[in-house]
């Protein structure tokens, strides 16, 4: 019960006689520990909020970044998680858990990038097939010079497919 009262006092700004610097230190540790509890309980949004509040009080405490990265990773925010783990390791390179979590997050990041690349390639392939099919339909209609609108549509689809393929190549390069 005493801990709950102390925590409540710290959040309100009281502190039972402790100096302001000591209060801030106690509060950022309390928030960081509560974030860890939220992580353990699967309350990832709450963990993010507590980590951010703790970092506002103590922006050089590596464990806050590591916990924030863990919560972000659980929420599917892989890029944010990678950034948090890297920051934690920049501050405190000996955090082995952050190093392991960074490796996991980077693996997920690469997997996501591969899936996005595959999706772009798949979309481009479908558009090329549609354009080729439309071009064949135009050629098969037997009319010399007919089907101008259909040809324009086929060309537009081919152009979109080529633009996406070019964008993909530029992203990779």
C-alpha positions in Angstrom: 0.0 0.0 0.0 2.9 2.4 0.8 4.2 2.0 -2.8 0.9 2.9 -4.3 0.8 6.1 -2.1 4.4 7.0 -3.1 3.6 6.5 -6.8 0.5 8.6 -6.5 2.5 11.4 -4.7 5.2 11.2 -7.4 2.7 11.5 -10.2 1.0 14.5 -8.5 4.4 16.2 -7.9 4.6 15.6 -4.2 7.4 13.6 -2.7 7.4 13.6 1.0 10.3 16.0 1.4 12.5 14.8 -1.4 14.1 17.4 -3.6 12.7 18.1 -7.0 15.6 16.3 -8.8 15.2 13.3 -6.6 11.4 13.3 -7.3 12.0 13.3 -11.1 14.5 10.5 -10.8 12.0 8.5 -8.7 9.2 9.3 -11.1 11.1 8.3 -14.3 12.1 5.0 -12.6 8.6 4.4 -11.4 7.2 5.1 -15.0 9.9 2.8 -16.5 9.0 0.0 -14.1 5.3 0.4 -14.7 6.0 0.3 -18.5 7.8 -3.0 -17.9 4.7 -4.3 -16.0 2.5 -3.1 -18.9 4.7 -5.0 -21.3 4.5 -8.1 -19.3 0.7 -7.8 -19.1 0.4 -7.2 -22.8 -0.7 -3.6 -22.4 1.6 -2.3 -25.1 -0.1 1.1 -25.7 0.1 1.8 -22.0 3.8 0.8 -22.0 4.5 3.2 -24.9 2.8 6.0 -22.9 4.8 5.3 -19.8 8.1 5.0 -21.7 7.5 8.3 -23.4 6.7 10.0 -20.1 9.8 8.5 -18.5 11.9 9.6 -21.4 10.6 13.2 -21.1 12.0 13.2 -17.5 15.2 11.3 -18.3 16.1 11.2 -22.0 19.4 9.4 -21.5 18.1 6.3 -19.7 18.7 3.4 -22.1 16.2 1.0 -20.6 13.3 3.3 -21.3 14.2 3.2 -25.0 14.6 -0.6 -24.9 11.2 -1.0 -23.3 9.7 1.5 -25.7 11.2 -0.5 -28.6 9.7 -3.7 -27.2 6.3 -2.2 -27.0 6.6 -0.7 -30.5 7.6 -4.1 -31.8 4.6 -5.8 -30.2 2.4 -3.2 -31.8 3.8 -3.9 -35.2 5.7 -0.6 -35.5 8.9 -2.3 -36.6 10.7 0.8 -37.9 10.1 2.7 -34.6 11.2 -0.3 -32.6 14.5 -0.6 -34.5 15.1 3.1 -33.9 14.4 2.7 -30.2 16.7 -0.3 -29.8 19.5 1.4 -31.7 19.2 4.5 -29.4 19.2 2.3 -26.3 22.4 0.6 -27.5 24.0 3.9 -28.4 23.5 5.0 -24.8 24.3 1.7 -23.2 26.0 -0.8 -25.5 26.0 -3.5 -22.8 22.2 -4.0 -22.9 22.1 -7.6 -24.2 18.3 -7.8 -24.3 18.1 -4.7 -26.5 20.7 -6.2 -28.8 18.7 -9.4 -29.1 15.5 -7.4 -29.7 17.2 -5.3 -32.3 18.2 -8.4 -34.2 14.6 -9.6 -34.1 13.2 -6.2 -35.1 15.7 -5.9 -38.0 14.7 -9.4 -39.2 11.0 -8.4 -39.2 11.9 -5.2 -40.9 13.7 -7.1 -43.7 10.8 -9.5 -44.0 8.4 -6.6 -44.4 10.5 -4.9 -47.0 10.7 -8.2 -48.9 7.0 -8.6 -48.8 6.5 -5.0 -50.0 8.9 -5.6 -52.8 7.1 -8.8 -53.7 3.7 -7.0 -53.6 5.0 -4.3 -55.9 6.4 -6.9 -58.3 3.1 -8.8 -58.2 1.1 -5.7 -58.9 3.3 -4.8 -61.8 3.0 -8.3 -63.2 -0.8 -8.2 -63.0 -0.9 -4.8 -64.7 1.3 -6.0 -67.5 -0.9 -9.1 -68.0 -4.0 -6.9 -68.1 -2.3 -4.6 -70.7 -1.1 -7.5 -72.8 -4.6 -9.0 -72.7 -6.2 -5.7 -73.8 -3.7 -5.3 -76.5 -4.5 -8.8 -77.8 -8.2 -8.1 -77.6 -7.6 -5.0 -79.7 -5.5 -6.9 -82.2 -8.1 -9.7 -82.4 -11.1 -7.5 -83.2 -10.2 -7.5 -86.8 -10.9 -3.8 -87.3 -8.0 -1.9 -89.0 -7.6 1.1 -86.8 -10.6 0.5 -84.5 -10.6 0.4 -80.7 -8.6 3.5 -80.1 -10.0 3.9 -76.6 -9.1 0.3 -75.8 -5.6 0.9 -77.0 -5.2 4.0 -74.9 -6.4 2.1 -71.9 -3.9 -0.7 -72.6 -1.1 1.8 -73.0 -2.1 3.6 -69.8 -1.9 0.3 -67.9 1.4 -0.5 -69.4 2.7 2.9 -68.4 1.6 2.5 -64.8 3.2 -0.9 -64.6 6.5 0.5 -66.0 6.3 3.5 -63.6 5.9 1.2 -60.7 8.7 -1.0 -61.8 10.9 2.0 -62.2 10.0 3.2 -58.7 10.8 -0.2 -57.3 14.2 -0.1 -59.0 14.9 3.4 -57.7 13.9 2.3 -54.1 16.3 -0.7 -54.4 19.2 1.3 -55.8 
